[in-house]
Amino acid sequence: MQNNIYAHFGIQPIVNAVGYASRVTGSCPHPDVIAAMAGASAQYVELDDLIEAAGKLIHKCTGAETGIITAGAGAALTLAAAACLAGNNPDIMDQLPDVSNCARNEIIYPTAGPFDYDHAIRLAGAKLVSIEYRDGDALEQIERAISPRTAAIGYVWYGVEDRVDLTKLVELAHRHQLPVIMDAAFSMPPVENLTRFSRYGIDLIAYSGGKHLGGPQASGILCGRADLIRSAWVQMVDMDVRSGTWSLQHWVEQGWISRSPRHGVGRSMKVSKESMVGLMTALERYSLRDHAAEHALWKQNTDTLYAGLKDLPGLQVSYLNQALNGQPYTLLQIDSGSGPNGLAVRELLLALRRLPRKIILAEDEQSADRAYLYSQCFQPGDLEYTLASIRQIVLSHADRVSR
């Protein structure tokens, strides 16, 4: 039943040539992760105990002070914004996303780009002040935008080269007593990014758990400053509690918070115990994986695909030694062919979707005449099937137009 679960529900699995993207269901977790999730499902725990244990593991693996597991990186960003808006004030927590009584309700954030996930920040109630971080004077613009209403400064990881100097951005923010929120959802590989951003002193970092980390698809990590993580924590979990017997009552006794809040803005983003344990297991495994071997396999797949596709009539196929944002893996760029025999990328994508087992490529964000073929998520047999399918589609097109 387990191996045929999709067939049981009438669904045909696809060939994922997109990579670790949510629309093709992220990663396929390692059997150890699946086993851990199954084990977690068989017993009950108090959720706050599990979150505390996760925080200790996240500290160990990322170098951040602590962290929580979230329902994906998008939820991590919403909770990060909520933490910066509310701090330890339960009255504001109870009101979000209504920020009418919130003195600091603005977050400085990069102008929306091709990977636009700023809605997750706005979901907490924050008003975004947009700055183009690619401008030469971006740091000066950010500093001029800071006002008494500013709650945080955001940053989106787009590539291996920082769009503004992160050291200078963190120094600027901390000089104004402001936290930095970083969207690092798809920043791995390189593997070093799991720890590098914490070393910069970034206050809140959002990672996807269901991409290269290899956890459940709808999982993520929010890690960073302990007080802000506490705020995100209590705005995410079930708060059907009573004063004096709350499992986190020691935070009241220590004076960090005056009372338990009601259900927070992140309550709809709850995470199951199975997903938490699954991501914790994937996180433990991450440093033990043979990343060099993974990259070597990806390159071998790309080499084989390129050798079989580069001379096809009707398409332009290019070999890229690294991803567009500089990430360290190879892939193919596919452009529409020119002339009367040219095959449009759109037609290729549609033809691949009409196959008995669909093949999904990554579409270019800017051009309908370009797509990308990633091999990171290939499963046994996918390489041969993909190569044969694309060749058949292109050669059949060439045969038709030549008649």
N, C-alpha and C positions, 0 to 999 in steps of 0.2 A: 504493500500500500504506500509506504513512504516514498519509494522510488517512482511511483506512478501517480503521485498526488495530483499533479496538474492534469493528467489525462482523466483522472476520476472526475474532475470538475470541468472537463471539456476544454482545457487550455493547452495550447501548443507552446512549449518553451522556445525561446528565440536564440539566435547567435548574437551575443553582445559584443559588437565592434565599436561601442561608444566609450567603454571604460567605466569607471566607478561613478555612474550617474543615477540619480534617484529614479528617473523615468524608465530605466531598465533594471530597476530594483537593486541598485547598489552592489554590494559584494555577495559572494557565496561563502558564508563563514566556514572556518575549518571544523572538522568533526569534533575537535576538543571543545570548541565554542558551543556547538549544538548539544553536545553531551552535558556541558555545564548548565545550559538553559533548561534541558530536560530535568536535571537534578534539582535545579532551583524551583521548578514548578511543583515539586512533590511535597514541599513543606511550607509552613508559614513563618514569617519573621516580622518584627516590627520595622516598618519602613525606615524610620530614622536611624536605626542601628545599621541597616544596609547602606544608607547614604553616608554615614560616618565612615564605614569601612571603605567605601568607594573613594572618599576624600583622601584617606591615608594612601591608598594605592596610586591615585592620581598625583599626589605630592611626590611619591617615589619615582614615578615614571616620567613626569613632566618637569619637576623642579619647582612648580608653582606651590604656593603655601597650602592650598587645598583645592578641592573641586567637587562638582556634582555631575551625575550622569543625567542627560536631558533627552527629550524626544526629538533628537536630531540637532544639527547646528542652528537651524532656524529658531527653534525653541530656546537654544542657548543664548542667541542674540536678544530675543525678547526678554528673557530673564535678566540678562546683563543690563539692558536698558532700564528695566524695572528696578533693579538693585541700585543703579545710579540715581534714579529719580526719587526713590523712597528712602534709601539708606536704612536706618533702623527705626523708622517712624511707622508704627502700625496704622495710624490714621490715614496716612497717604497710601500705604499698601492696600487698605480697604477700599480706597476710592479709584485706584488706577483701573482703566486708562484715563479716567477723568483727572486732569492735572490742574484744574482751576485753583486748587489750594496748594499747589506745589510751586514754591518760589523758584526753584531751578527746574525748568521743564524743556530746555533745549539741548540738543546734542549736535555738535559739529561733526559732519559726516562727508565722505567723498561724494562728489557728483555721481549720479547713477551712471554705470557703464554697462558693458555687455553682460556681465554677471551681476545682475541687479537684485540684491536681496535686502534692500533697505526697508522694505515693508515690515520685516520682522522687528526692526527697531521702532518703527512708528506704531506697531501694534500695542506696545506698552503705554502709549499716550504721548511719547516724546515728539516735539516739533523739531524737524531736521533743519539745520543751517548748512546748506550745501556749499562745498568748496571744491574746486578742481585741483586735486592733489598732484596732477602732472604738470601744473604750472611751475615755472622756475622760482616764483616767489610764493609758493604755496604755504610755507611756514609763516611768512609775514601775514598772509591773508587769514590764516587760522588764528594767529594771535590777535589780529584786529577784530575778528568775529567774536572773541571771548567777551562775555558780559556777565552781570550778576545773575542772569537767567541760565547760564551754561551749566549743565549737569555733568557732561562728559565730552570727550573727543573720540571719534571713531576712526577706525582704519580697516581697510579691506585688503587682504593679501591677494594680489593678482599674479605675482610672479616672483622669481628668485631675486630680482633687483628691486629694492625698496623704492616705491614711488615718491615718498619723501624719506629722508633719513630718519630711521626709527629711533635712533639714539637721541637725535635732536627733538623729535616729536614728543617723546616721553619726557625729556627734560623740560620742554616748554609746558606740557600739561601739568607736570608736578610742581613747576614753579608757580602755577596758578591754582594749586591744590585741586586739580581735576584728574579723575581717572581716565585711562585709555581703554577703550573696548576694541578688540581686534577680531575680525571675521577671518579665521584661518581654516575655513571649512575644508577646502580641497588642497591644502598646502603640503600634503605628503603624497609621494616622495617630493623632496629628499627627506629621509628619515630624521635628520637632525632638527627639522622644524618642530618636532614634538617637544624639544627642550629649549631650542634657541630663543623662542619668543619670551619665555619666562625670564631668561637671563637679561633681556632688555629692560625688565621691570614693568612690563605691560600688566595692567591691573586685572583685566578680564579677557580671556582668550576662548573663543568658540571653535571647537574642532568637530568635524563629522566623525561619527563612529562607524558608519556603514560604508565607508569608502576604503581607502588603502589600509586603515587600521584593521578591517576585517571583522567588525562587530555586526550586530543586527542592523538592518537598514535604517529603521527609525530610532537611531540612538545617536547621541552626541556627548560632548564633554564641554563644560564650562569650568575653567580653572583660573586661579589667580588669587587676589587678595582675600584673606580670610573673612573680613567683615562684610565685604560685598558678596562673597559666596554664601554667607549666612543669610543675607537678605534675599538672594535668589532662591535659596533652599526653602525658606518659610513662605515664599510666594508661589511655590510650585506644589507643595504637598497637601494632603488632606488635613484641614485644620478644624475638624470636628472634635475639638478638645475642650478641656475645662481648666480654669485657673487652678494652679496648685498640683495638678496631676499630669500636666503636659509633659511629654517625653523630653522636651527641650526646656523644661522649667529652669534649669540651671542658668540659661542665658538671661532669664528675668532676674534671678538671684544675683547674678554677676553684674547686673545693671546695663547689659548690652541692649536690651529691649524692654519696654515697660509692660507689655502684655503680648499674648499670642494674637496675631491678626486673624481676620476671617479668611475664607478661601480667596487666594490671590489671583492675579491676572494670569498666572501660569498653571492654574488648577486644571485647565483643559489639556495641558501638555504633560500629564502624568506619565510616568515610565513604569512598566511592569517589572516585577522582581526578576523575571526571566531575561528581559533586555538588559537590566543592570548587571546581572551576573555574566551574561554573555559578553558584554563589552568589557567588563573587568577581566575576563579570561582572555579576550583578544588583546587587551592592553598588556597583560603579563607576557603574552606570546610575542608581542611585536618586536622586542629587542632580540629575541631568540631566533627569529626567522632569518633565512639565508637571503638577504636582500640582493646580494651580488648575483646569486643564481637566478632570482626572479628577473632581474634586469637582463641577464644574459639570455633567458628564454624569450623575453619580449623582443629582444633584438633579433634573435634567430627567427622568430615568427615574422617580423617585419622584413627581414632579408628574403625569406622564402616568398612572401607575398609580392614584394617588389620585383623579384626575378620573374615571377609568373605574370605580372600585370604591366610592366613598364613598356613593353613593345606593342600592347594592344592598340589596334586602330580605333579612333573615335573617342579616346579619353587621354587626358594628361595626368600622369601619375608621378609624383615627386616623393623622394625619400627625405624625411626630416630627422636629423640626428638628435634633436631635442624638441620638446613640446613648445608651443608658441610662447608660453610664459617662462621658458627656460628650464622647466622641470626635466630631470635627467632620464628620459626614455625616448625611444624611437617610435615613429609612426609614419603613415603614408598620408600625403595630401592628394586629393583627387579633384581635378578641375574638369569642367565641361570641355569636350573636344571642339575643335574649330573646323570650319569648312562644312561642306554638304554631308560628310560622313560622320560629323561630330555627334556624340551622344551627350545630351544634357544631363547634368548631375541629378536634377529633379527626376528625370525619367529613370535613371539608375536607382535612385532611392525608392521610387515607387515599385519598380520591378523587383527589387530585393524584398520589399514588403509583401509582394504577391506570392512569394515562394511558399511551398508547403511548410517549411520552417523558416520563418522570417529572419532576415539579417538586418540589423539596425546599425547604421553608421552615424557618426557625429556630424551634425550639420553646422556649417559655418554661421556665426552670428551676424556677419556683415554681408555675405554674398550667397545668393541662391545657386551660383555656379561653382560652389566649392564644398567639399565635405572631407572628413578625416576618418581614417581607419585605424583604430587602436586595437592592440591584441592582448592587453593586460588581462582581460577577463575571459579569454578563450578557454573552452573546455575541450577534452579529448574529441577529436574529429572536426572541430570547428574550423581549424586552419584549412584543411583540405576541402571542406564543404564551401567555405567562403571563396577560396581561390577558384574552384571549379564553377561556382555560381556566377561570379562576376565575369569570368571569361566567357561563359555561355551567353550571358545577357549582351555583352559588348559584341561578340562575334555574330550573334543572331541579328543584332541591329545593323552591323556592317553588311551582312548578307542581304537584308531587306532593302537597304537604301541603294545598294549597288545594282539591283535588278532593273 
